[in-house]
Amino acid sequence: MKKPKLSFWQIWNLSFGFLGVQIGYSLQNGNTSRILEAYGADVHSIGLFWLAAPLAGLIVQPIIGLSSDKTWTRLGRRIPFIFFGALVSALAMFFMPNAGSFTHLIPPLIFGASALLLMDTSFNVTMQPFRALVGDMVNDEQKNLGYSLQSALINFGAVFGSLLPYILTKLEVANVPAAGEKVADSVIWSFYIGGAILLLSVLWTVFKTKEYAPKEHAEYNNIDLNAPEVKEKTNFLELIKNAPKIFWQLGVVQFFSWFALFLMWVYTTRAIANQVWGAEALDAKSLGFNEAGNWTGVMFGFYSAVAAIFALLIPSIAKAVGRKKTYSYSLLAGGIGLISMYFIHDKTTLLISMIGVGIAWASILALPYAMLSSSLPANKMGVYMGLFNATITIPQIISGILGTIIASYNFPPIVITTIAGISLVLGALAVYSVKEKASDLV
């Protein structure tokens, strides 16, 4: 029995909450280094603070995936995790830029790092079920559309989240910390607004999505609920051992992709501060550094806008030239974009570099999941999507450690973003090792 064809708006509603989650995630990506440096983090070790995020994902997502595979409630299978993860995410966003208000309880840097860990853990609790929800609800013919639309919504959220501090500054909200404060009001209010939108958008998905009941889900996916393999306890090691080959092949591509993205997110502010505003802008409390921080948000918002548009084109492009070529050429465009930043000293011209990054980002968010989901057993969709998250988190952990080592040699920060570009080019080449089933080449 085949899954029914969903309308465009049904697929839209499945992923709408990801819009708000990505607003929060983008605010984290664009402002965490800025906040932690303001609280006293050493620039040479800033990458180590960022390791909280991938470590949280590495541990949390497989557990949440396994739990949601086995959870059936009146709200649904994935929805409870999406809702409660969003609730904690929003609370963490309200706390993150206010670490200085709790100095009587805990040093602000430790509080900020703890809030980052809590925020990213809860983001992971929310994100993983969204991936599995599309795999659960959307039939094979519509999976390119399902994950591409999810990528578009993610990037619409990323545009707003990335630009929010810049927009508030234009509305005359202070972009330099007030006397005795560490974090600018533009950043603090961005986190407040982002947290509120996150909750509202997730509630939209919660109330607009009705997941298939256990019997329906089993019928649509040809699952015998009485089969021994359905009832047996799940063993992570056995799952990894029995993972389809495409899981590992995509994992190699993911390694180079997310190694690059982590370096870009952590070091772009410092790279463009030095490249555009000069060496004096490397002081975290300087006007130049904060202007570079805002412009990083503009750049990230711009590449997200490009990604949102490109994501909507992915189904048509993939149908015309194939998923592999679409994926490979997209990563190549991103690599060229990051490498080109080395030669640019004008902030507006840097937006041209971000066009390639946006194309790569849209593909990274959509194509690996579309390619993988058709090869996964439906009753283990969540746990395998959680395990696949290791192909995102492990390269980020390695990137954070190596980035810290490279930064300790006091190379110009732009060198690190250039290394990120080279990594994306290697990812583009690795795509050609991926072998899809003939039935999935659509």
Wavefront OBJ file of the C-alpha trace (Angstrom):
o trace
v 0.000 0.000 0.000
v 1.586 3.256 -1.148
v 1.708 6.427 0.911
v -0.800 9.000 -0.335
v 0.341 11.970 -2.348
v 0.393 15.082 -0.168
v -0.528 18.568 -1.262
v 2.103 21.296 -1.408
v 0.695 22.898 1.743
v 0.638 19.626 3.668
v 4.347 19.200 2.941
v 4.887 22.875 3.818
v 3.197 22.411 7.206
v 5.357 19.347 7.990
v 8.475 21.501 7.991
v 7.158 24.968 8.835
v 8.450 24.792 12.406
v 11.966 24.362 11.021
v 11.675 27.996 9.905
v 11.767 29.158 13.530
v 14.360 26.601 14.606
v 16.668 27.885 11.887
v 16.138 31.495 12.966
v 17.473 30.461 16.358
v 20.259 28.366 14.869
v 21.352 31.236 12.612
v 21.438 33.665 15.530
v 23.616 31.144 17.346
v 25.931 30.683 14.359
v 26.302 34.389 13.653
v 26.660 35.661 17.220
v 28.040 32.979 19.534
v 31.707 33.816 18.895
v 30.869 37.497 19.336
v 29.101 36.877 22.670
v 31.703 34.500 24.113
v 34.606 36.768 23.147
v 32.783 39.639 24.857
v 32.595 37.499 28.013
v 36.331 36.861 27.867
v 36.857 33.768 25.705
v 40.357 33.645 24.207
v 40.269 33.990 20.422
v 42.699 31.089 20.034
v 40.357 28.719 21.872
v 37.003 30.006 20.620
v 36.625 26.954 18.379
v 36.690 24.701 21.457
v 33.588 26.425 22.867
v 31.815 25.661 19.607
v 32.486 21.956 20.104
v 29.540 21.911 22.518
v 27.190 21.961 19.527
v 28.442 18.922 17.571
v 29.106 16.955 20.757
v 25.489 17.520 21.776
v 24.288 16.408 18.352
v 26.511 13.329 18.303
v 25.035 12.080 21.575
v 21.478 13.414 21.450
v 20.268 12.809 17.901
v 20.605 8.976 17.771
v 18.874 8.727 21.161
v 16.053 11.032 20.079
v 15.771 9.182 16.770
v 15.484 5.819 18.530
v 13.009 7.207 21.063
v 10.793 8.810 18.445
v 10.782 5.583 16.375
v 9.193 3.846 19.353
v 6.945 6.687 20.581
v 3.240 6.804 19.729
v 1.116 9.419 21.508
v -2.066 11.376 20.834
v 0.158 14.160 19.490
v 1.974 11.752 17.186
v 5.323 10.056 16.857
v 7.779 12.891 16.167
v 5.677 15.909 17.211
v 6.195 15.592 21.018
v 9.980 15.784 20.594
v 9.686 18.710 18.191
v 7.499 20.665 20.614
v 9.424 20.108 23.854
v 12.783 20.629 22.138
v 11.535 23.971 20.802
v 10.316 25.045 24.228
v 13.733 24.464 25.829
v 15.495 26.042 22.810
v 13.530 29.258 23.255
v 14.336 29.430 26.979
v 18.047 28.912 26.256
v 17.927 31.722 23.682
v 16.482 34.078 26.277
v 19.357 33.234 28.673
v 22.329 33.122 26.254
v 23.052 36.873 25.777
v 22.274 37.668 29.428
v 25.069 35.727 31.091
v 26.338 38.946 32.655
v 23.130 39.215 34.698
v 23.996 36.069 36.636
v 27.532 36.919 37.757
v 26.456 36.530 41.399
v 25.764 32.860 40.665
v 28.322 31.819 38.069
v 31.095 33.447 35.962
v 29.537 34.862 32.775
v 31.788 32.900 30.402
v 30.830 29.602 32.057
v 27.157 30.610 32.060
v 27.346 31.580 28.378
v 29.041 28.311 27.440
v 26.431 26.358 29.438
v 23.609 28.221 27.717
v 25.216 27.405 24.365
v 25.321 23.710 25.292
v 21.674 23.732 26.423
v 20.580 25.684 23.349
v 22.308 23.381 20.915
v 21.182 20.215 22.691
v 17.564 21.354 22.482
v 18.008 22.417 18.843
v 19.141 18.851 18.141
v 16.142 17.408 19.989
v 13.918 19.496 17.697
v 15.764 19.123 14.386
v 16.168 15.352 14.199
v 12.434 14.513 14.309
v 11.770 17.084 11.562
v 14.076 15.115 9.240
v 12.402 11.825 10.124
v 8.904 13.351 9.862
v 9.376 14.053 6.158
v 10.698 10.505 5.651
v 7.658 9.122 7.496
v 4.969 11.144 5.748
v 6.167 11.783 2.179
v 6.164 9.128 -0.541
v 9.238 8.365 -2.647
v 8.034 10.386 -5.629
v 7.717 13.520 -3.500
v 10.883 13.188 -1.374
v 12.941 15.522 -3.552
v 10.173 18.100 -3.080
v 9.805 17.324 0.632
v 13.446 17.815 1.545
v 13.937 20.694 -0.902
v 10.971 22.524 0.605
v 12.411 21.854 4.060
v 15.704 23.313 2.850
v 13.882 26.398 1.519
v 12.071 26.975 4.825
v 15.310 26.497 6.742
v 16.925 29.151 4.609
v 14.046 31.617 4.798
v 14.506 31.342 8.572
v 18.257 31.682 8.237
v 17.879 34.911 6.240
v 15.788 36.513 8.956
v 17.906 35.171 11.825
v 21.170 36.241 10.219
v 19.931 39.751 9.384
v 18.087 40.436 12.630
v 20.943 42.159 14.534
v 21.689 44.269 11.433
v 18.007 45.207 11.051
v 17.725 46.189 14.713
v 20.867 48.308 14.407
v 19.301 50.131 11.444
v 16.279 50.726 13.699
v 18.688 52.490 16.092
v 18.982 49.708 18.653
v 22.472 50.030 20.164
v 25.103 47.875 18.455
v 27.855 48.574 21.011
v 27.531 47.349 24.627
v 26.265 49.961 27.070
v 28.543 51.114 29.884
v 29.190 48.205 32.235
v 27.622 45.690 29.821
v 29.261 43.053 27.620
v 26.718 42.376 24.859
v 25.031 44.918 22.593
v 21.250 45.418 22.819
v 20.936 44.561 19.115
v 22.129 41.032 19.902
v 20.087 40.644 23.091
v 16.810 41.674 21.421
v 17.590 39.492 18.402
v 17.674 36.443 20.674
v 14.413 37.460 22.365
v 12.605 37.903 19.038
v 14.119 34.754 17.543
v 13.086 32.629 20.530
v 9.489 33.852 20.341
v 9.216 33.142 16.593
v 10.744 29.698 17.116
v 7.947 28.740 19.507
v 5.165 30.123 17.309
v 6.362 28.413 14.130
v 6.772 25.043 15.845
v 3.238 25.341 17.240
v 2.052 25.776 13.630
v 3.533 22.383 12.698
v 2.187 20.801 15.892
v -1.408 21.871 15.211
v -1.383 21.539 11.399
v 0.235 18.086 11.082
v -1.470 14.773 11.746
v 0.987 11.896 11.718
v -0.015 8.446 10.526
v -1.250 6.125 13.260
v 0.877 2.992 13.918
v -1.338 0.724 11.797
v -1.421 3.202 8.885
v 2.326 3.738 9.073
v 2.910 -0.015 8.993
v 0.614 -0.499 5.994
v 2.161 2.346 4.007
v 5.679 1.022 4.629
v 4.975 -2.734 4.354
v 5.901 -3.362 7.978
v 4.690 -6.471 9.813
v 4.165 -5.216 13.370
v 4.465 -8.802 14.650
v 7.775 -9.522 12.906
v 10.682 -10.365 15.279
v 12.922 -7.617 13.857
v 10.257 -5.014 14.685
v 9.892 -6.132 18.294
v 13.549 -6.798 19.073
v 15.595 -4.305 21.054
v 17.609 -1.882 18.980
v 21.393 -2.215 19.134
v 23.307 0.833 17.878
v 26.352 -1.238 16.923
v 24.220 -3.649 14.874
v 22.482 -0.746 13.169
v 25.814 0.802 12.208
v 27.110 -2.567 11.018
v 24.013 -3.114 8.847
v 23.741 0.438 7.522
v 23.287 0.588 3.727
v 26.427 1.396 1.726
v 25.050 4.748 0.657
v 25.043 5.758 4.354
v 28.862 5.566 4.392
v 29.352 6.969 0.902
v 27.305 10.053 1.743
v 29.169 10.221 5.055
v 32.440 10.958 3.228
v 30.809 13.841 1.360
v 29.250 15.067 4.593
v 32.653 15.062 6.292
v 34.172 17.546 3.852
v 30.985 19.638 3.732
v 30.513 20.084 7.474
v 34.234 20.438 8.188
v 34.094 23.467 5.897
v 30.855 24.895 7.287
v 32.102 24.782 10.876
v 35.251 26.724 9.991
v 33.175 29.265 8.099
v 30.700 29.819 10.938
v 33.375 30.153 13.631
v 35.947 32.309 11.842
v 34.108 34.459 9.277
v 33.614 37.418 11.629
v 37.315 37.599 12.466
v 38.304 36.921 8.855
v 36.312 39.817 7.427
v 37.095 42.090 10.402
v 40.777 41.802 9.535
v 40.247 41.682 5.772
v 37.870 44.676 5.494
v 38.158 46.752 8.683
v 41.848 46.164 9.470
v 43.887 44.652 12.294
v 42.450 47.045 14.915
v 39.016 45.463 14.350
v 40.220 42.203 15.905
v 39.494 43.723 19.340
v 36.153 42.112 20.313
v 34.899 45.355 21.903
v 35.821 47.629 19.017
v 33.292 49.262 16.702
v 34.978 47.608 13.703
v 34.620 44.130 15.208
v 30.928 44.683 15.957
v 30.354 46.070 12.469
v 32.085 42.977 11.094
v 29.800 40.862 13.288
v 26.737 42.541 11.814
v 28.080 42.201 8.283
v 28.713 38.502 8.906
v 24.994 38.303 9.635
v 24.273 40.071 6.344
v 26.558 37.671 4.456
v 25.020 34.620 6.127
v 21.547 36.019 5.491
v 22.411 36.594 1.840
v 23.722 33.061 1.275
v 20.608 31.740 3.018
v 18.405 33.777 0.653
v 20.286 32.319 -2.308
v 19.869 28.858 -0.767
v 16.131 29.351 -0.239
v 15.662 30.157 -3.923
v 18.017 27.435 -5.141
v 16.343 24.849 -2.899
v 13.070 25.360 -4.768
v 14.918 24.682 -8.036
v 16.669 21.517 -6.851
v 13.846 19.068 -7.784
v 13.793 20.341 -11.381
v 17.586 20.477 -11.713
v 18.013 17.002 -10.197
v 15.387 15.621 -12.556
v 17.244 17.128 -15.532
v 20.876 16.248 -14.699
v 20.600 13.808 -11.768
v 21.082 14.180 -8.031
v 24.808 13.444 -8.058
v 25.742 16.119 -10.572
v 23.453 18.636 -8.858
v 25.062 17.848 -5.499
v 28.651 17.873 -6.789
v 28.404 21.090 -8.804
v 26.705 22.802 -5.861
v 29.531 21.918 -3.463
v 32.064 23.057 -6.053
v 30.301 26.427 -6.273
v 30.505 26.768 -2.494
v 34.212 25.927 -2.455
v 34.987 28.517 -5.123
v 32.947 31.075 -3.191
v 34.873 30.592 0.063
v 38.275 30.532 -1.647
v 37.446 33.780 -3.474
v 37.097 35.605 -0.130
v 40.897 35.504 0.193
v 41.180 38.036 -2.640
v 38.390 40.441 -1.591
v 38.751 43.488 0.685
v 35.406 45.175 0.040
v 32.488 44.096 2.219
v 29.848 44.400 -0.513
v 31.888 42.343 -2.984
v 32.004 39.545 -0.392
v 28.314 38.975 -1.118
v 29.301 37.599 -4.536
v 31.320 34.910 -2.742
v 28.230 34.005 -0.749
v 26.264 33.084 -3.887
v 28.309 29.899 -4.234
v 28.028 29.191 -0.509
v 24.233 29.525 -0.727
v 24.026 27.046 -3.599
v 26.148 24.563 -1.656
v 24.169 25.061 1.554
v 20.815 24.366 -0.134
v 22.127 21.099 -1.537
v 23.722 20.040 1.756
v 20.379 20.459 3.529
v 18.316 18.588 0.935
v 20.115 16.089 -1.266
v 21.866 13.784 1.258
v 18.538 13.161 3.025
v 16.604 12.643 -0.208
v 19.267 10.187 -1.387
v 19.484 8.341 1.935
v 15.861 8.124 3.102
v 14.702 5.777 0.328
v 17.365 3.242 1.379
v 16.411 3.175 5.082
v 13.959 0.762 6.742
v 10.807 2.730 7.608
v 10.589 1.368 11.172
v 14.137 2.619 11.856
v 13.960 5.933 9.973
v 14.431 8.071 13.083
v 17.367 6.224 14.587
v 19.210 6.026 11.253
v 18.659 9.740 10.646
v 20.035 10.294 14.152
v 23.072 8.132 13.448
v 23.575 9.898 10.124
v 23.903 13.093 12.138
v 27.314 11.767 13.204
v 28.443 12.586 9.659
v 27.653 16.194 10.555
v 28.958 16.335 14.119
v 32.213 14.363 13.879
v 33.663 16.576 11.111
v 32.682 19.640 13.144
v 34.507 18.296 16.193
v 37.620 17.627 14.114
v 37.240 21.029 12.471
v 36.997 22.744 15.845
v 40.174 21.082 17.120
v 42.185 21.687 13.934
v 40.834 25.229 13.625
v 42.052 25.980 17.135
v 45.501 24.613 16.297
v 45.680 26.661 13.084
v 44.518 29.817 14.893
v 47.257 29.336 17.501
v 49.868 29.972 14.781
v 48.392 33.469 14.243
v 47.782 33.020 10.533
v 45.495 35.685 9.068
v 41.928 34.475 9.840
v 41.105 34.509 6.100
v 43.451 31.514 5.698
v 41.033 29.401 7.726
v 38.049 30.246 5.511
v 40.197 29.407 2.487
v 40.872 25.953 3.966
v 37.093 25.627 4.329
v 36.722 26.327 0.604
v 39.246 23.639 -0.302
v 37.327 21.164 1.852
v 34.107 21.850 -0.074
v 35.918 21.197 -3.358
v 37.052 17.823 -1.980
v 33.440 17.122 -1.005
v 32.354 17.847 -4.577
v 34.787 15.204 -5.836
v 33.652 12.695 -3.191
v 30.057 12.829 -4.466
v 31.097 10.642 -7.404
v 31.757 7.728 -5.017
v 28.051 7.638 -4.062
v 26.099 4.774 -5.657
v 22.334 5.199 -5.749
v 19.853 2.444 -6.517
v 18.472 2.648 -10.046
v 14.964 3.191 -8.632
v 16.132 6.254 -6.728
v 17.702 8.178 -9.596
v 14.887 10.718 -9.732
l 1 2 3 4 5 6 7 8 9 10 11 12 13 14 15 16 17 18 19 20 21 22 23 24 25 26 27 28 29 30 31 32 33 34 35 36 37 38 39 40 41 42 43 44 45 46 47 48 49 50 51 52 53 54 55 56 57 58 59 60 61 62 63 64 65 66 67 68 69 70 71 72 73 74 75 76 77 78 79 80 81 82 83 84 85 86 87 88 89 90 91 92 93 94 95 96 97 98 99 100 101 102 103 104 105 106 107 108 109 110 111 112 113 114 115 116 117 118 119 120 121 122 123 124 125 126 127 128 129 130 131 132 133 134 135 136 137 138 139 140 141 142 143 144 145 146 147 148 149 150 151 152 153 154 155 156 157 158 159 160 161 162 163 164 165 166 167 168 169 170 171 172 173 174 175 176 177 178 179 180 181 182 183 184 185 186 187 188 189 190 191 192 193 194 195 196 197 198 199 200 201 202 203 204 205 206 207 208 209 210 211 212 213 214 215 216 217 218 219 220 221 222 223 224 225 226 227 228 229 230 231 232 233 234 235 236 237 238 239 240 241 242 243 244 245 246 247 248 249 250 251 252 253 254 255 256 257 258 259 260 261 262 263 264 265 266 267 268 269 270 271 272 273 274 275 276 277 278 279 280 281 282 283 284 285 286 287 288 289 290 291 292 293 294 295 296 297 298 299 300 301 302 303 304 305 306 307 308 309 310 311 312 313 314 315 316 317 318 319 320 321 322 323 324 325 326 327 328 329 330 331 332 333 334 335 336 337 338 339 340 341 342 343 344 345 346 347 348 349 350 351 352 353 354 355 356 357 358 359 360 361 362 363 364 365 366 367 368 369 370 371 372 373 374 375 376 377 378 379 380 381 382 383 384 385 386 387 388 389 390 391 392 393 394 395 396 397 398 399 400 401 402 403 404 405 406 407 408 409 410 411 412 413 414 415 416 417 418 419 420 421 422 423 424 425 426 427 428 429 430 431 432 433 434 435 436 437 438 439 440 441 442
